[in-house]
Amino acid sequence: MKKMTSLGWMICGVFLVCAVSGSAQSTLSSEGESEILTLEKALEIAYQNSPTLRQSKISLEQSQNSLISRRASLKSQFSLELSPFGYSRNSSFQELTSEWYTFRSMTSSGTFSIRQPIKWTDGTITLSENFGWQDETNQTTGGNNTSFYNRLSLSLDQPIFTYNRTKLELRQLELALETSKLNYAMQQLNIERTVTQAFYGVYQSYKNLLTAREEVQNQRQNYEIIKNKVENKLIAKEELFQAEVNLANSESSLYDQETSYENTKDEFKQTLGLPLDMDISVLPNTEVVPVEVDLNKAVEYALKQRMELRNMEIQIEEGTFSLIEAKATNEFEGNISAQVGLFGTGSNVSGAFEKPEDNQSVNLSLTIPIWDWGVRKSTIRNAELGNESTQIDFEEEKKSIVIEVRQLCRNLPKLVKQIEINEKKIKNAEMTYEINLENYRNGTITGMDLQQYQTQLSSAKTEYTNSIIQYKIELLNLKIQTLWDFQTNTSYLPVDLLK
């Protein structure tokens, strides 16, 4: 049974050696021709290729265009309406004479108007000039009338006893634009977080691969040592079996790590929007410079700059607008219409301008609701409840932000200490492994004992890499949570949002 077990492990080992060697050579050769990415370069690629960010930018441009369009509509509007020719022929019964009369009419006219909305009062002033010609013939009696006319008028249309809809709409569009800017900036932050985590995930997988390769190399050396000792009958043959097991396990682990590394790179390429057949490698900055963070300042920056809070403030303001609109439901309102002008007519063109007559009109209309079965009251109450709910969410969001920032500030010093500890662990594990490797060569410990020390060394290296990555990620999280870069001591808000 021992011989079959040894033979089985040897066959397994040979198979894994072939598979891993081929994969390792492929990885190494591909790495030699791979595209090297720094974190900054990866972020630049992600910003260019991200579909979510592109959609957010489209939404931002749409909000900008909507506001530009609405502001442009408040400027003077010039229009010219032409009716070059009109013809009609109608018959009607006149009861006074008990006869039917047939009328034919031909017309031609044009109207030039200037319409000026008034932003401050929500009214409209219109200046119009209407000039035309008409020819009317009573075909029954043979009577004919041809004349030219000119009508110049200045009119005012002004709503009263209601809210200014123009100013409210403008403010809503301004807030919509600000919301789009905030969403675009938050998408950038989300992409930075996602890309950074994926970037260090590739680095972590690569470091695990290097550790696995080093372990395989150590196990192969140990296997050769034990094999020589067994052949010289210096130790029992069972030690060779254990060495074969250790070597096979390390080779299997190497194969797993190479597979994991390739899978991680594929996922990272998908995140960046790169072709999957493109080979890449990452070049991170693993230098750890402890950053001093004032907890109170961090909380202050977060409450002052967090875009989620500004978004909720916008929602609260929009809720106020909803309440204004709700109060306008079935409201008492009115409208003033006034017009002054000159009207002239004559048988020729000049006659339409010679003796114009004055025209004036003033009209006041009121809408007085009497009974709406509680519609207005319910609508207003719904708007008030919505505003109250938003205010509660706002206060709770502030509390959550404070808690998150405090936890990050407390966690950073702990991570720095953990990095120092893990660095010492590697040194101790390396010295311990070297000492016990010598003991193993001298035959004072078994292969299983040496494997434990090898595992401790691999774990120490992995923990050290993980602690560095975790510190980098937490530092980024603090920057995103506070929108303040404590490394450069500068605000992290987009430039246009600082204005």
Number of C-alpha atoms within 10 A of each C-alpha: 6 10 9 9 12 17 14 13 20 17 13 17 21 14 14 21 19 12 14 21 15 12 16 17 11 12 16 12 11 15 14 13 12 15 13 14 16 15 17 13 11 20 21 13 17 23 20 12 15 17 12 14 21 15 12 21 18 14 18 21 15 15 21 18 14 17 21 13 11 14 13 11 12 15 13 14 13 13 11 12 11 13 11 11 11 11 12 10 13 10 13 10 11 10 8 6 7 8 10 11 14 15 18 15 17 15 18 16 18 15 17 15 18 15 19 18 19 17 16 9 15 18 20 17 17 18 18 19 17 18 21 20 22 18 15 18 17 17 14 12 10 9 10 13 11 15 17 22 22 23 20 20 18 18 19 18 18 17 20 18 13 16 16 15 16 18 15 16 14 16 16 17 20 17 19 21 21 19 21 22 23 22 20 22 19 20 19 20 20 14 20 21 17 16 22 20 18 19 27 25 19 26 23 19 22 21 18 23 22 16 19 22 21 15 23 22 15 15 25 19 14 21 22 14 15 26 19 13 19 16 12 9 10 12 16 12 15 14 19 23 22 19 25 27 22 24 27 24 18 23 29 19 20 27 22 14 21 22 15 17 21 17 14 20 24 20 15 23 21 13 19 23 16 16 10 13 8 13 19 21 19 18 13 15 10 12 8 12 8 14 13 11 16 11 16 13 12 24 20 14 17 24 21 13 19 20 22 18 19 17 18 18 15 17 18 19 16 18 20 16 17 19 20 17 17 21 18 17 15 16 15 14 16 15 16 15 16 15 17 15 18 17 18 19 22 18 14 13 16 14 16 21 18 11 13 18 12 12 13 12 10 11 10 12 12 13 12 11 11 9 9 10 8 8 12 16 14 12 17 19 14 14 20 17 13 16 20 14 12 17 17 10 14 20 12 12 16 17 12 12 19 20 12 17 24 16 13 18 20 12 14 21 16 11 18 19 13 17 22 13 15 22 18 14 19 20 14 15 21 19 13 16 21 15 12 20 22 13 14 20 15 12 15 10 14 16 24 15 12 23 20 12 19 22 13 19 23 20 18 22 20 18 19 20 21 19 20 22 23 18 21 20 16 17 21 21 17 23 20 21 23 28 24 22 17 19 13 9 8 10 16 17 20 15 8 7 12 9 5
